[in-house]
Amino acid sequence: MIIDTHVHIYNPFRPEGAPWPDPKNDLLYRPTLPVHLKAQAVPEGVVGAVVVEASAWISDNEWILDLANDEPFILGLVGRLEPEDAAFERDLERFSTRTLFRGVRFWGDYFADLNRYDFVDKMRQLAARDLVLDVNFPRAAADGFFALIEEVPELRVVIEHVGQVPVNGQEPPREWLDRMRRVAEHPQTSMKVSALMEHSDIQPAPAQVDHYRPALDAMWNLFGAERVFFGSNWPVCERAGTYARCTQVVRDYCRERGAEVSDAFFSGNAQRIYGIQVRA
C-alpha cells in the first residue's frame, strides 16, 4: 500500500483560472484533477494522496477540501497560508475545523526574522491544532529555522523535497549532512522523500537505484526509518521522469531494507505524521 504525500491538484481552465502554473509552461499548464492523478498512481499501488497547495489563493484551500468531499482518494490537504496575512489566524481556525486539513505551507521568508508577524506565536497555534508545517529547508535563514524548532519543540515539521540534497550517485556534501543532522536532532521533524528525481544531476532522471542510494542512505541514517516517507511531487516530477519511475526507484530501494521498512516508508509514517487514514 502506498500513500503519496505530495501532489498538486489544480485546473487553470476553471472560470476563475489559477495563479499557478505559468501558462507558458507546456508540461504543467493543464488540469491535474484527481481523475488524472489516479490514472498515474493507482496502477503503482497508490491508495490515496495528500494534496500540497501550490496556489497563493486562500480560496483554493476550500476548493481542494470541497473536491475531497466527493473524492476519497484525497486523504488530506497541506494548505497554503501566509503568516504575514492579517487573516492568518482566522483562516487557520476556519480550515482547522475541516478533518482533512492537515497542515500549512507558505513561501514567505519568515525565518529571517522570527519577530515579524507574530510568527512564532502563529506556529504555536499550528502545533496546538495538531497540524504540520511543511517547508522547504530555508538555507538562507537556517539560524531562524533552528531557533523556531527550539522555541516550539512540539511543532511537527516536514522537510519537503529531500531537503534539496544533490542526487549524483555520491554521498551528499558535508554541509548538507551537517545541516540535516541538526534538523534530525529534533524528534518532531521528518523528511519527505519528494522531488527525488528532480534533484538528480542527470535528466531525465535514471531508473537505476544506485544513482539515488547514497542520498537515500543518508536520509535513513539521519532520520531513521520512522521519519522518512514517500511523496511524488506530481505532476512536477514529470519534468524528470514518469510517475511509475518515481515510485519504482524508491520501491527498489526499500525492497533491500525489508517489508517492515517499506510499509513504514510508503504508508505507516505518513499516516502517523499527518494524522490521515485511507478513506476507500
N, C-alpha and C positions, 0 to 999 in steps of 0.2 A: 504494500500500500504506500502510495506517495502523496504527500501534500506539498503543493507548490506555494511557497510563501512570498513570492514576489512577481506579480503580474500587473499589467496596466490595462484597464478597461476604459475605452473611450469611443466616441463616434463624432468625428469632425463634421459629419453631414447632418447632424441634428439641426433643427431650425435655428437654434442659438449658436451653433458651431461648437468649437472647443479651442482653448488657448494654446494647447499643445497637442500634437507636434506641429512643426512648421509645414505649411503647405508645399514647400519646396522639397521636403524630404519624401522621396518617392517610395522608400521602404515603409515608413511608419505612418504616412498620411493616408489612413484607411480606417474603416471601422474595425475595432478589436473587441467585439462583444463576446459574451460567454459562449455562444454557439461556435465562434471562430476559435476560441481558446480550447474548447472541448474537442474540436476536430483534431487538434495537435496533441493535446495532453492525455485524453482518455486512452488512446492506443498504447501509451507508455506506462499505463498503470496508475495514472494520477486520479485521485478520487475527489479532489477539491482544491481550492486555491484561496490565498489571501490576496486581495487587491491592495496595491500600494498606490495612493492617489498621486497622479502626476500633474493634475490641473491645479492652478492657483485659485480657481473659483471656489468659494466656500460652498456654493450651491451644488457643486459636483460631488461633494461628500454625500449629500442627500440623494443625488441621482443614483449613485452606486448602491446605497442602502436600500433604495426602492427597487432597483433591479434584483437585489438579493432576496426580496420578498417572494419572488416567483422563480428563483434560480438557486436551488440548494447546493450547486457546485461552488458558489461563493461562500466561503467559511468565515470570512472576516474582512474588515477594512482597516487599513492604516491610513487615517485621513490626513489631509493637508490643512494645517492650521498654523498661522504665523504669530508667534508671541507678541510681536510689535502691534498687532491689530487691537484696537480698543475693545472689540467684541470677543477677544480670545476666550475669556473666562465664561462668557455667556454661551458661546458656541461649544466650548468643551462640555459644559453642563448639559446642553441640549443633546449633543451627539452621544455622550456617555450613557444616556438612558437607553440607547439602542444596543441590543445584545451583541450585534455583530461589529460594532465599533470597538476595535481592539488596540488602537494606538494612534500616535501622531507622528507626522513627518513634517519638516519645514526646510526652507532653503536659506533663510536669513543667517547672517554671520553673528549669531548671538553669543558664541563662546569667546569672542574677542573682548567682551566687556559684560560680565555677569550682572553688573549693577543696572544695566539698561532694561527698561520694560518690565521690571519686577520678574526677570527671567527665572531666577532660582525659585521664587515662590510659585510661579506657574508650573515649573517642573515638579514641585512638591504636590501640587494639585493633581497632576497627571498620575503620579505614584499613588496618591490617596484613592484614586478611582480605579486602581489596579490596571492601568493602561501602560503600554510600552512606548518608549521613544525609539523610533527607527532613525538612524543617522549615518550619513557618510562621514567617516572619521575626518574631523577638521584639522588637517595637518598644519594649516597656517595659524591655528589658535588652539594647539594641543594643550597648552597650560590651562586654558579656560575649561576645556573639556574635562581634564583630570580634576580640576577644582570642583566642578559641578558634581561629578560622581562621588567625590569625597564628602561634599556637603549634603547630598541627597542620596545616601547609600542604598535606600530602599527602592530607588528608581530602576526599573528594568530597562536596559539599554541594549538594542540590537545594532551591531555594526553591519551595515549593508555592504554588498558588493566586494566581498573578500578583503575589506579594508584597503582596497586599491593595491593589492600586492602584485608585483610584477610576476607574470607567469611565463617562464622561459626554459623550463627543464632544470633550473638551478635552484639551490637554496635561496630563499628570499634575502634581500640585503640586511645587514646588521641593524641599520636604522629602523627598518620595518619590524624586525623581530623584537627589538628593544621596546618599541612603541606598543606593539600588540601584547607583549608580555606584561607591560604595565597596565594595559586595559584589562587583561585577563585576571589580574590580581583581585579584581572586584567580582565577587561571585554572582552579582546580578547582571553581568554583561555576557553577551553571547555573539557568535559570529555567524552571519548568514552567508552561505556559500552561493551567492547570486552573482551574475555577471562574470563568472569564472572564465568563460571563453573570450569575452570581450577584452579581458586583461592579458590575453596571450600576445606574445611578440610576433607570432606567425598568424596571418589572416589569409583566407579563412582558417579558423582555429583547428588544430589537428584533432583526430579522433583517438590517438594513442594516449593511454592514461599516463605513460611515463613522462609525457610533457608536463603534466599537472601535478605529478606525485610529490615533488619537493615542497611546493606551495601548500598542498593539502596536508602533507605530513606536519608541516609547521603549524597549521591551524589546529589540527588534532592535538598536537603536543602541547600547545599553549592553552587551549580552552577545554580540552578533554572531550570525550565522546558525548557528554551530556549537554554540551553548549555549542555544538555546530549543527546546522540544519540546512536543508535544501531550498533554494529559490532559483527560478529560471531567468528572471528579468525579461520575460516575454512581453511584447514582441521585439524588444530591443536586442535580445540575444540573437535574433536572426541576422544581425549585422555580421556575426562571427560564424554562424552555422545554423543547422536546423535544431528545432526543439528536441527531436529524437537524439541528436548528438549531445545536446546539453545534458539530458538525463543519462545517456549511456556512459559518458565519461565518469560521472560520479558513481553510477551503479557498478561499473567495473572496479573502481577504487574500493568501494565499500564491500564488495564481494570478498576482497582479500582480508578484510577485518572481521568478517563473520556476520551471521544473521542478526545477532543482538545489536551490534553497532549499526548495521544497515537500517534496521527497524527504527532505531532512535533517530538516526540522521534524516530519514525520509518521512517520518510521521510523529513519533513519540515526543521528540524535543519540541517541535513546533506546537503540538497540542498543549504541552505544559507551559511553554514560554508565552504564547499568545493567548492561552485560555480558550482554545477553539475545540470544536467537535465536528466530526464528519456528520453531515446532515442527510445524506441519502445513501 
